[in-house]
């Protein structure tokens, strides 16, 4: 299991950083990936769309992608965009499953 902690804003300007990290991890052979969205201060429909798209992308490469998000900000963004039913949310972190961890600081340029 690999967890990526996202910090800041996930939007059109910052989404490429997340996509690059997901691609890098899949290329390394990671087979289970959790995106920890609890550090986000903003997420727009582009951010939701990127996560939903990358979930399918990961599945086709044999990598499970799930989300850790207990904030109203994230859940409301997914509800508005209609993406919540396509990406599984994990209610609580199980730290014993986390073998590696990375942080991706997202900021609009």
Secondary structure, DSSP 8 states (H G I E B T S, - for coil): -EEEEEEEEESTTTHHHHHHHHHHHHHTT--EEEEEEEEEEEE-HHHHHHHHHHHHHHHHTT-EEEEE---HHHHHHHHHHT-GGGS-EESS--GGG--EEEEEEE---
